[in-house]
């Protein structure tokens, strides 16, 4: 319980710092808006290199500096889902940097050649940071590093690099 409180508290601190960062060039209207996106995550597997996996996500921006987001990555033999607070710091009219702090649920299926498949699930902290480039006022490209919970011994590892296209409504 203490870990969850620490994660949520640090998310609020990061959000407060991002919102108090002062006037910087706005890259989109300040009105609240929803968004959705589709991406490709590069997932490492223990004992077997990296594979591309699809990612879907969506969220709601309260301002251009604070949002809440939920999403999921298909690990092929499992998945990772998250919900997070997302503070953003605009660096210029089109470029911004962001972080995410929240909770992740992961499930991995470990297939062994000599035994039945083992399914492992866990819930833990979620964190990410990345860059966003606004192509148009309603479209952006993001590149980010994500961490889904604790270190995993087998199956899909907890670290994911993602490239995504994001659409605002």
C-alpha positions in Angstrom: 0.0 0.0 0.0 2.9 2.4 0.8 4.3 1.9 -2.7 1.0 2.8 -4.3 0.7 5.9 -2.2 4.3 6.9 -3.1 3.6 6.4 -6.8 0.5 8.5 -6.7 2.0 11.2 -4.6 5.1 11.5 -6.9 2.7 11.8 -9.9 0.9 14.7 -8.3 4.2 16.4 -7.5 5.4 16.0 -11.1 2.1 17.3 -12.3 2.3 20.3 -10.1 5.8 21.1 -11.3 4.8 20.8 -14.9 1.8 23.1 -14.4 3.8 25.7 -12.5 6.6 25.7 -15.1 5.5 29.2 -16.3 4.4 30.4 -19.7 5.9 28.5 -22.6 4.7 28.4 -26.2 1.4 26.6 -26.4 1.4 23.8 -29.0 -2.4 23.2 -29.0 -5.5 25.0 -27.7 -5.8 25.0 -23.9 -9.4 23.7 -24.0 -9.8 20.2 -22.5 -9.8 17.5 -25.1 -9.7 13.7 -25.5 -7.1 11.8 -27.5 -6.4 8.3 -28.7 -3.4 6.7 -30.3 -1.9 3.6 -31.9 1.7 2.7 -31.6 4.3 0.0 -32.0 6.3 -1.1 -28.9 9.6 -2.8 -29.0 9.4 -5.5 -26.3 12.4 -7.6 -25.1 12.0 -11.2 -24.3 14.2 -13.1 -21.9 16.2 -15.7 -23.9 15.0 -14.4 -27.3 15.6 -10.9 -28.6 13.1 -8.1 -29.3 9.7 -8.2 -31.0 7.4 -5.4 -32.2 4.1 -5.3 -30.4 1.0 -3.2 -31.0 -0.1 -0.5 -28.4 -3.4 1.2 -28.0 -4.0 4.1 -25.7 -6.3 7.0 -24.9 -6.7 9.8 -22.5 -8.1 13.2 -21.6 -6.1 16.4 -21.4 -7.4 18.8 -18.8 -4.9 21.4 -20.0 -1.9 21.1 -22.3 0.2 20.4 -19.2 -1.9 17.7 -17.4 -3.7 14.6 -18.6 -4.8 11.2 -17.5 -4.1 8.2 -19.8 -4.8 4.5 -20.0 -3.5 2.0 -22.5 -2.3 -1.5 -23.2 0.5 -3.3 -25.0 0.1 -6.8 -26.5 3.1 -8.9 -25.4 1.9 -11.6 -27.8 1.9 -14.2 -25.0 0.4 -11.8 -22.5 -0.3 -8.1 -22.1 0.5 -5.0 -20.1 -2.2 -2.4 -19.2 -1.8 0.9 -17.3 -3.6 4.0 -16.1 -1.5 7.0 -15.3 -1.3 10.7 -14.6 0.6 12.5 -17.4 2.3 15.9 -16.8 3.6 17.6 -19.9 6.1 20.4 -20.3 5.9 22.2 -23.7 9.4 23.1 -24.9 8.4 24.9 -28.1 5.3 25.4 -30.2 5.5 21.8 -31.5 7.8 19.9 -29.1 7.0 18.8 -25.6 8.4 16.4 -23.0 6.2 14.3 -20.7 6.2 11.8 -17.9 3.7 9.3 -16.7 3.2 7.8 -13.3 0.6 5.2 -12.5 -0.3 1.6 -12.0 0.2 -1.3 -14.4 -1.3 -4.8 -14.6 0.8 -7.3 -16.5 0.2 -10.9 -17.6 2.8 -13.2 -19.2 2.5 -16.7 -20.6 5.7 -18.6 -20.4 5.9 -21.5 -22.7 8.4 -24.2 -21.9 9.1 -27.0 -24.4 8.8 -29.8 -21.8 6.0 -28.5 -19.6 2.6 -26.8 -19.9 2.4 -23.0 -20.2 2.8 -21.0 -17.0 0.7 -17.8 -16.7 2.0 -15.1 -14.3 0.2 -11.9 -13.5 1.3 -8.9 -11.4 0.2 -5.4 -10.5 2.8 -2.8 -9.9 4.0 0.7 -10.5 4.0 2.1 -14.1 6.3 4.9 -15.3 7.2 6.4 -18.6 8.8 9.4 -20.2 8.9 10.6 -23.7 8.8 13.3 -26.4 5.8 14.5 -28.4 6.0 16.4 -31.7 2.8 18.1 -32.9 2.5 17.5 -36.7 -0.8 19.4 -36.9 -3.0 20.8 -34.2 -4.9 17.5 -34.0 -2.1 15.0 -34.7 1.2 14.2 -32.9 4.0 11.7 -33.0 5.3 10.4 -29.7 8.4 8.4 -28.7 8.6 7.0 -25.2 10.2 4.6 -22.8 7.8 2.7 -20.5 8.2 0.4 -17.5 5.5 -2.1 -16.6 6.1 -3.1 -12.9 8.9 -5.1 -11.4 11.7 -7.1 -13.1 10.5 -10.3 -14.8 12.4 -13.5 -14.8 10.8 -15.0 -17.9 8.6 -14.0 -20.8 8.2 -10.4 -21.9 10.4 -8.1 -20.0 9.1 -5.0 -18.2 10.8 -2.3 -20.4 9.1 -1.2 -23.6 10.2 1.5 -26.2 7.2 2.8 -28.1 6.7 5.0 -31.2 3.1 6.1 -31.7 0.7 8.4 -33.6 -1.8 10.3 -31.5 -5.1 12.0 -32.5 -6.9 14.7 -30.6 -10.7 15.0 -30.7 
